[in-house]
Amino acid sequence: MKIKLKIKQLNAEEVRRGWVRIHENSRRGIPAGSLVKITYNSKFVRRIVLGATNKSPVSEGYIAMDEPTRKKLGVEEHKSKEFDIEEYKGVKKIGGEICYYWSHPDFPLRFSTRIAFIAVTLGFLSIIISVVGIIW
């Protein structure tokens, strides 16, 4: 769904956390904590959407995002843009979450996801080799 929002900077302690803040009335039914795909001019990011808090107030009609997210989308602060925001649901959510953590802006989460993927791949490979060894 297309939503026209003004861009705002996230607080310093929220930078590279992998989320954006959108006021509850501007989310159009997307619950807080949902994984969403935010698209602008064929560029997209996957982020968790959260609402306003006392420390991080976001008024209606605004989206608060950090600088890496703005750079990835190619947008500037304080400009009004129309974003296509799609919530991941069902089976699609599993793939979306894997991709979200694979390209997470916070290095420790991104690195541990990639190490886990390597470990799972090696585990499957060892099972296949064991099964082939037993059959042969």
Buried (B, 14 or more C-beta within 10 A) or exposed (E): EEBEBBBBBBBEEBBBBBBBBBBBEBBEEBEBEBBBBBBBEEEBBBBBBBBBEEEBEBEEBBBBBBEBBBEBBEBEEEEEBEBBBBBBEEEEBEEBBEBBBEEBBBEEBBEEBEEEEEEEEEEEEEEEEEEEEEEE
